[in-house]
Amino acid sequence: MLDVDILNQLHGASIEERIRAIEMILNSLKQDLRASNAQSIAEQRPLRGKVRHYEDPYEPVAAETWEASA
């Protein structure tokens, strides 16, 4: 939270300095939102980015159990 001293300094600052302060605050908020979104995506998709390994990926699965193949 901003304390009174910072607010007093902003009150005496030029318009350009106030705009820069607002831009810094907004950039900080954007970064927080991106981090929050990235975290929620990771929570929604826990397997994303995990290494997968397939042994014989083109071999039929349980072909011997199909009645039609007999």
N, C-alpha and C positions, 0 to 999 in steps of 0.2 A: 504494500500500500504506500502511496506517496505521502511523505510527511509535509508539514507546513512550510519548512524551509525550502523544499523543492518547489512547492507551489508559489511561494513568494519570489523565487528566482525566475520562474516562468513568467510571472506577472510583470516583472521588469525587463523581460527579454524582448528582442525585436520580433517582428512577425516572421522573418525567415528562421530565426532560432526556434520559435514555437512550432513552425511547420516541420522543421527537422526533428524536433522532439516527438511530435505526433507521428511522423513517418517511422521513427525508431520503435515507438510503441506498437504501431500497426504491424511492422515487420516481425516483432517479437510474438505478437498474437498469431500471425500467419504460421510461424514456425511451430508454435504450440499446437495449432490446429492440425498441421501436417503430421506432427508426431502422434497426436491423438488418433488421427485417421489411420495411420500406418499400424498403430498398435491394435486398433479394433479390427482391421483387416487380418492381421496375424492371428487374432483370437478367433475370427470366423473361419479361417482356413489354416488349421494347424499343420496340415501336411504340405502346404506350399513351400517349395524350395528344398524339400527333403530329397535325398538321393534315392532313386529307384533302380533296382536291378532285376532284369528279366532273364531267366534261363530258358533258352529255346523259345523265344517269343512267337515264332511262327508254327510251332508244333500244336496239333489239336489238343484240346483239353478234354480229358476223360472220354476219348473217342470210343473206348471199349464198352462204355456204359450205354451208348446209343443203340436202341433196338433197330433203327433204320439202317444202320451200317452192317448189320449181321446178315 
